[in-house]
């Protein structure tokens, strides 16, 4: 996607700065320097404040699988948090650090979002909330993992019959802080190739091929929109809560080869 391309140049600059840094420089300072380089490339002309009162990130301190790192973003209770309109997830050390941007429907009532990401090196993961008034607020979490962007896919795609298959699963509520919300998981069968993975048979790199947009709506109102790139793990999945009005869900998915997939799903009555 065009919105993701400019960040690659910023990563190259960040890498050059870190390579030139004295070996004795603390790892924390090096990671802060990387973020200081990325921030103006992703959010040009913007000031980003402390978002610890608005967002919290859950992720393993040390990931079991760098290609499938679970991450959850929580909008914390409080009047200010109700005005979050967009959340951008940045994996600082990745070759393409801009992992995903979530646009929240105004009446959706979303408080929690979860997905799985690739992590290429020890890094901070930043979640940046854009508020109603345009203010940007960030939270961060350090994750220890390496090699996730180049890790081989768990299965090679031999044909396209299963690519784009969408499943919707109703989930039990995880929080008592937001009564009246439903929670679902949307899963899309797709290799989400990063362009850095080597085909184990041909020994050639598999071209990047990935989901770049997901929209979930209900009764004509958008619940959540996702713009994403190669830092999202294969077979992308998105879990989120929302205010249910009883209408069927409509899931619309686009990928980087301009293919479109969709699914309608009627939620069962709440338990």
N, C-alpha and C positions, 0 to 999 in steps of 0.2 A: 504494500500500500504506500502511496506517496507520502502520507503523513509520517511513516516510520523511517523513510530513507535518510533524512538529514542527520539522524542520530548516529549513524554509522561513522560519519566523519568525526563526530565528537568523541566517539570511543577510541578512534585512532589517536586523536590528540591526547586523550587521557592516558592511553597506554604509553605514549612517548614521554609524558611527564613522569609517570611512575617508573619507567625504565631509567630515567635520568636521576631519580631520587637517590639520596645516599642510602646504602644498605642498612644503616642503623635507624632509619626513620621508623617510627612505630607503625604497626599495621593499621591502627585506628586512624592515624593522620593520613596515611596513604589512601584509605577508603574515603575519608572526608574530602581529599583532594579530587578523587575521581568524581564524586557527587558534585563538587563545585564546578567541575568542567561540564558535566552532563546537564545540570540544572538550567543554565541559560540556553542550551541547545533545544531542550524539550519545551521549556516555558519561557520563550524570549521576552525580555522586558518585564517579567513578573517577579514580585517578591513572594517568597514562600515562608510562612510562619510556622510556629510549633503547633502541630495538630494532635498532640497527645491527649487532649481533652475531647477530641471529636472522633478519632479513629484508633483502633487497636489492630495489630497484625498478629495472627497465630501462624507459626511455621516451625518445623523442627530445627533445633539448634544445629544438629548434625544430621543431614538427610541420609536415609538408607539407600535411596536411588536418586542420583543427581538428575536423571531424565524425567523423574516423576515426583516432584517435590510438592506436597500438599500445602496450600496456603489459604488462610481465611482472613477476611477483612470485616471488622465489626464497626458499625456506626454506633457510638456510645450513646446511652440515654441522655437526654437533655434538650433544651429548646434549640440550642445552636445546631445540634446534629441534625435536626429535622430539615435544615436548609441545605443539605448536601445534594448537589445535582450531578456531579461527575466524579469518578474516582479513577486515577491513572496509576497503574502499577509499573514500577521501574526496577529491573534487576540490574544493578549498577555495573557489574563486571561482565555481563553477557555481551557477545559481539553485536547483538541487536537488543539493547537494554529496554526499549519500550515494549513491554510485554502485552499489556492490554489497557484499554480505557473503557470504563463502564459508565454509561449514561443512564441515570435512574429516572423512571417515570415520575411525574409530579404527584400523582395520587397512588403510587405503587406501595408506599409504606415500607420499602426495603430497609432492613437493618443489618443483614448479614449476606456476604458473598463469598463463595469458596470456589477454587479451581486448582489446577496442577500446572506447575511451571518447570522449565528446564533451567538449571543453574550451572554455569560453566566454570566458576571459580568461587573461592570464599568471597562473600559479598554482602553488602547491605541490600535489602529489598525495601524500596520506598513505596508508600501509598500516599498519593497526593489528592486531597479532596478539594474540589472547586465548589464554593458556596454560591448561594443565590446572587450575592452582590459581586461575584467575581473574585473574591478573596481565595487565596490558595493556602492550604494548611497541610503539613506532611507529618506522617509517622514512619518509623523505620524498624526493621528487624534484621539482625545479622544471621546469615545462614552459612554453614560450612558444608560445601559440596563442590565437586569438580568434574568437568567432562560431560555435563549433561547435554550440551548442544550438539556434540559430535557422537554421542553414544548411539550404537546401532539400534534401529527400530526393533521392537520385539517380534515383528513378523513383516516380511516383505509383501508388498501388494502385488499379486499376480494378475488381478483383473479388477475392473471397477464396479463389480456387482454390489459390494458391500459399502463402498465409499459413499458417504452422505446419508447413511441410515441414521435416523434420529430416534432416540428413545427418551421418554419422559417418565420420571419416577416420583410419585409423591413421597415425601419424607416425613418422619415424625418431627414435631416441633422440638427445637434444641434449646429454646430460651423461654423463660417465664416473664421476661421483661417486656415482651411485646405480644400480649394476648390478642387473639383474633387473626393472627397471620397464618397463612399456609406456607409450606416449604416444599420446593421441588428441586429435582436434579435433572438437568438436560444434558444428554450424552450424544456425541456425534462420532460415528465411525469415520475416521480420517487419519492417514499417516502423519499429517502435519510435518512433513520433512523440512528440516532446517537448512538444507543445502550444504551442511558440514558432515553428513553421514556417508560413509563409504559402503557401497554395495559389496557384500562379502563374496559374491561370485565373480562379478566383473572387475572388482577393485577400482571402480570409478565412483566419483562422488555423485550421489543422487541429487538431482536438481531440487531446489526449494519448491514446496507445494504445500499450501497450508490454508486453513480456515482464516478468513480475514474479517468476517462480519457475522454476528448472530443477533437476531432480534426476537424477543419473546413478547407477545401482546395478548390481551384478553379482552374480548368484546370491543375491539377497535381502539383500546387504549394501550399504549406501549408501557410495558412493565420495566424492561431493561434492554439496552442496546450494548453490544460488545464489539469493539474494534480490536483486532489482535494480530499478532505476528508470530515469528518462529520461536519465540521464547515460551509459548504455550505448549504443553506436552502433547504427544500423540493421543489420538482419540479424545479430543477436548471434552471436558465436562465442566458444567457451571451449576453450582448449587446456590439458591437464594430463597429468601422468604419474601412474601408479598401479601397485600391485602386482596383477598379473593372476593370477586363479585359473582361467582357462580357460572360465568360464561366459559366456553371452551378456550383452551390456550392455543395460540398459533405460533409455531416456531419457524423462522425463516433463516436460512444459512447460505452464505456465499463463500466461495473459496478463491484462491489466487489464479485459477484458470477460468474464472468467470462462470463457474458452474453454480447452480442454485438448487437447494434442497428445502423441503418444507414438511411440516407435520402438524396436524390438528389433534388435540388431545383433550378429552373431558375428564376433569378430576373426579375421583369418587367422593362421596360425601365425607366430611371430616369425621374422624373416629370419635 
